[in-house]
Amino acid sequence: MGDGSSSGSSSDSDSSSDEPAIKTKHKKPLAKKASSGGFGALESDSDADSESGSEGSESWASSSSSSSSSDDDSVEGSQLKGRARWLKKTTDVVEKTVKDKEGRGKKRAEEKAALEALKQAELASATVSAKSLLPEADLTPSVLFRKVKEIIGSRGRKGVDKHSTVRSLEALARIARSKFGNDARVEIPVLMHTITAQFDLQRNIDDYMENSVWKTCHSYIKRIGDILDQNPSMRLGMLMGDEDDAEEDGALQKMKMGEGGAISAIEKEGELINPDTGEKETEDERNERLRLLKLSTMSEDELNMIRVSGSLSSFLTRLEEEYIKSLQRTSPHSPSYIMRLRDESKLVDLLIQIQEYYVRAGEMAPAAELVQLQVEHLYYRHENIATLVDRASAFHDKYGEVGMLHPSSTSSHSAAVDAKTADFAVVHPGSICGKPAVENVDEKDSAAKMMGLCTFVYTHGSDRSRTRAMLCHIFNHALHDRFLEAKDLLLMSHLQDNIANVGDISTMILFNRMMVTLGLCAFRQGRIWDAHQCLMDVCSGRVRELLAQGVSTGRFSDKTTDQEKAEKRRQIPYHQHINLDLLEATHLISAMLLEVPNIAQFESSAGTTQGQYTRRNRVISRTFRKNRDYYDRQVFTSAMPEQTRDYVMCAAKSLMHGDWKNCSNLLSGMDVWQLVPGDKSAEVIKEMLVQKIKLEGLRTYLFSFSGYYDSLSLSQLCKMFEMEKNEVHSVVSKMMMNSELYASWDQPTETIVLRQVEPSALQNLALTFAEKAENLVEANERLLDTRCGNYGYDNRDGWKGRGGNWGDRGGRGKSGSGRGRGGRGRGAGRFSNSGGRGGGRGRGGGRGRGGGGYNE
């Protein structure tokens, strides 16, 4: 046993030098487990205890060190290398401090309250300092003007707070009104400076004026208008830059001419002496005396002229711009947007008030600009909607917010009762006066009002104002279903020819809105062809951008940041938007009613000799055909359409198959017709659609199946399409006259005798010869243009690539192509980097030929 123990002890002692290192290396992972408090922690502690019993205090792998600093050793050991990794480290024990959450919350609340109190103190001090700017005891207009000049002189300097400047000027304006309210020559200049300072609060062009500041500015301009109305002979003039210097020079001349030698006294003693009394005076007294002296020497016209900085027309234009920007930045689905719309009537009233002042003053140019602003705030309002808005505004002015009224007074059972005999156990006291209501608001004739305003702009406005007034006038006519008046104005003004040369993007946007509204008006009246012609250019693509009702944020957009900001600034406020679903439905339905018979006619004559030589595949609406092809390629289509486009495509498919009833049910069941303003407008549109679908269904049926019959009964057609005999007779007769249907009437039997007409050999040769001759003439003309040096040149647009034609106005060429409208057209295409020829089909049955691109 002794040998065994000695050998065991010797073996332990021999291995003691290497054992700690080996154990430490193996105990590193166990130390990581110890941090989690699992079985590894217990095992590492037991190993450490047995090791400490054999090694004593010199063992540096003790349980305390391994358990407390296991994480630190693992992290620091990975960073240290070599011998430093295995040296024993001393750890600093940091006591954990318990945080007082309640005390910290109280401290934060105290700091917040102190900060709020500091802000209120600063605001109060600013208000008090503004009120105590001038002593009201011996206050004179000269002292007031001197203080205003001091504040205005500090504008724009570094470190000057714009808000404090505005508050100071507002305080001076209140002092001027309370102290010199009867003197317009004192109050109006101070107000004009205050309004200018309020417009300076916006840091950049994208910032808009706050609602409170806007209303304050509006009240100041209205105050000026009230003063001018009370004094009809008073006028405002522009303040010249050197007027103050002229006043000082005149004052010095008067002092030189006065008795007592005031100038010599100033030069000798540096004091101001009144030349009339010889007594000393202060600078403010001297300025007031000179001001009164100047007023006494003025004529009647000079007394009625007030020199101010700025003009009311520019202020109102800026105020209107700030109002539009605030609407653009406000969410249209929030109550604040509805509340902001109430200020529009106040703005229009202010425009009318200042416009009347300019008319009295004989300044027609700024008056016309203000009238144009009135037109732009009135042209989009339908009479019915305007009446409801005016009634709601009158209700708000009389009773306030509807939500603040008691529910008992706004219920449908509330009725006025006598307060003396009322039983309050049954009747609520809040309903004694009955349901609050306003008297009937006078319905204004919008047509006469718009005519008067636009006539004033036509007479006195600038070119831009006249153009915009004409567009607004046409828009208003179309909105109220006066299609013929709107069409006459458009054709007489030649706006469709000159709009590309305007150069103002906002005016072009207004032109697009006018054309769209004119198309909707034509559709409501059943003028399908006119509606399609008005809508096809705008609805072909990028409708939101063309109408300024949204910004395209494509991934591969090539717009710069400045262009995107400019486009956002041009957006139309939400309440002026044209519903895009209604617009898409109108355009696609118009195209469907025109294209379905056209496609049926081409498909019925495509396989015949007559179809090869007498008719080409004339495309009326490429947008409709693209959507139709996409719908036909779909494998799975819903039984019930969901989108507007699906409704129209499904209805077109039914109409092609002859099922006009399903087509009319689909189109009449669309909810989008409820968005059309006017009394019973939805019912009128649905009735019109049914009649048009019947008519085009009849034409499609005759085109598709005329080749399979020798005769058709008139009574049978009337029964199939539920139409009167006169209507069917009229449709068939028009098709015969237009050479769309080769048939004749048999009046005794009331049948349509169909004829299968095939051209003779001579007629086929004549058609071929005509086509060859036409191509030869076009080739000769291109050769002549090339020799003359104006190949691809257009007199109207130069080398801009707009194609021309013989019969009518050419369309815009794309990628070296142009297209003509209304006959065989020929025109230059858009430039391309490499020349060449590009052809495109023309509109109206003719084939357009594009000229070669000009290679610069």
MOZIVEN-V164767 format. One record per backbone hydrogen bond with DSSP energy under -0.5 kcal/mol. NH is the residue of the N-H (numbers start at 0). CO is the residue of the C=O. Records with the same first field share a line. If there is no record, write none. Layout:
NH->CO / CO
This chain:
4->0
5->1
6->2
7->3
8->4
9->5
10->6
11->7
12->8
13->9
14->10
15->11 / 12
16->12
18->14
19->15
21->17
22->18
23->19
24->20
25->21
26->22
27->23 / 24
29->25
30->26
31->27
32->28
33->29
34->30
35->32
36->33
37->32
40->37
41->37
42->38
43->39
44->40
45->41
46->42
47->43
48->44
49->45
50->46
51->47
52->48
53->49
54->50
55->51
57->54
58->55
65->61
66->62
67->63
68->64
72->68
73->69
74->70
75->71
76->72
77->73
78->74 / 75
79->75
83->80
84->81
85->82
90->88
92->90
93->91
94->92
98->96
100->98
103->99
104->100
105->101
106->102
107->103
108->104
109->105
110->106
111->107
112->108
113->109
114->110
115->111
116->112
117->113
118->114
119->115
120->116
121->117
122->118
123->119
124->120
125->121
126->122
127->123
128->124
129->125
130->126
131->127
132->129
133->130
135->133
143->139
144->140
145->141
146->142
147->143
148->144
149->145
150->146
151->147
152->148
153->149 / 150
154->151
156->153
159->156
160->158
164->160
165->161
166->162
167->163
168->164
169->165
170->166
171->167
172->168
173->169
174->170
175->171
176->172
177->173
178->174
179->175
182->179
183->181
185->182
186->182
187->183
189->185
190->186
191->187
192->188
193->189
194->190
195->191
196->192
197->193
198->194
199->195
200->197
201->198
206->203
213->209
214->210
215->211
216->212
217->213
218->214
219->215
220->216
221->217
222->218
223->219
224->220
225->221
226->222
227->223
228->224
229->225
230->226
233->230
234->303
236->305
238->307
239->237
242->239
245->241
246->242
247->243
248->244
249->245
250->246
251->247
252->248
253->249
254->250
255->251
256->252
257->253
260->257
261->254
264->260
265->261
266->262
267->263
268->264
269->264 / 265
270->264
273->278
277->273
280->271
285->281
286->282
287->283
288->284
289->285
290->286
291->287
292->288
293->289
294->290
295->291
296->292
297->294
302->298
303->299
304->300 / 301
305->234 / 303
306->304
307->236 / 305
309->307
314->310
315->311
316->312
317->313
318->314
319->315
320->316
321->317
322->318
323->319
324->320
325->321
326->322
327->323
328->324
329->325
333->330
336->333
337->333
338->334
339->335
340->336
341->337 / 338
342->339
343->340
345->341
346->342
347->343
348->344
349->345
350->346
351->347
352->348
353->349
354->350
355->351
356->352
357->353
358->354
359->355
360->356
361->357 / 358
362->357
363->361
366->362
367->363
368->364
369->365
370->366
371->367
372->368
373->369
374->370
375->371
376->372 / 373
377->374
378->374
380->377
381->379
385->381
386->382
387->383
388->384
389->385
390->386
391->387
392->388
393->389
394->390
395->391
396->392
397->393
398->394
399->394 / 395
403->400
404->401
408->405
409->405
410->406
413->410
416->431
421->417
423->421
425->422
426->422
430->427
431->428
433->430
443->441
445->443
448->444
449->445
450->446
451->447
452->448
453->449
454->450
455->451
456->452
457->453
458->454
459->455
460->456
465->461
466->462
467->463
468->464
469->465
470->466
471->467
472->468
473->469
474->470
475->471
476->472
477->473
478->474
479->475
480->477
481->476
482->480
485->481
486->482
487->483
488->484
489->485
490->486
491->487
492->488
493->489
494->489
496->493
497->493
498->494
500->497
501->498
504->502
507->503
508->504
509->505
510->506
511->507
512->508
513->509
514->510
515->511
516->512
517->513
518->514
519->515
520->516
521->517
522->518
523->519
524->520
525->522
526->521
527->525
530->526
531->527
532->528
533->529
534->530
535->531
538->534
540->537
545->541
546->542
547->544
548->543
549->543
556->553
563->559
564->560
565->561
566->562
567->563
568->564
569->565
570->567
571->547
575->572
576->573
578->576
582->578
583->579
584->580
585->581
586->582
587->583
588->584
589->585
590->586
591->587
592->588
593->589
594->590
595->591
597->593
598->594
599->595
600->596
601->597
602->598
603->599
604->600
605->601
607->604
611->607
612->608
613->609
614->610
617->615
618->616
619->617
624->620
625->621
626->622
627->623
628->624
629->625
630->626
631->627
632->628
633->629 / 630
636->634
640->638
646->642
647->643
648->644
649->645
650->646
651->647
652->648
653->649
654->650
655->651
656->652
657->654
658->653
659->657
662->658
663->659
664->660
665->661
666->662
667->663
668->664
669->666
672->669
673->670
674->671
675->672
680->677
683->679
684->680
685->681
686->682
687->683
688->684
689->685
690->686
691->687
692->688
693->689
694->690
695->691
696->692
697->693
698->694
699->695
700->696
701->697
702->698
703->699
704->700
705->701
707->704
708->705
711->751
713->749
716->712
717->713
718->714
719->715
720->716
721->717
722->717
727->723
728->724
729->725
730->726
731->727
732->728
733->729
734->730
735->731
736->732
737->733
738->735
739->734
740->734
742->740
743->752
745->750
746->744
749->745
750->745
751->711
752->743 / 750
753->709 / 751
754->741
756->754
757->755
763->759
764->760
765->761
766->762
767->763
768->764
769->765
770->766
771->767
772->768
773->769
774->770
775->771
776->772
777->773
778->774
779->775
780->776
781->777
782->778
783->779
784->780
785->781
786->782
787->783
788->784
789->784
792->789
793->797
797->793
799->796
802->800 / 810
805->823
810->818
812->800
821->842
822->842
824->822
826->848
829->816
839->847
841->845
842->819
847->839 / 845
848->824
849->837
850->826
852->835
854->852
855->853
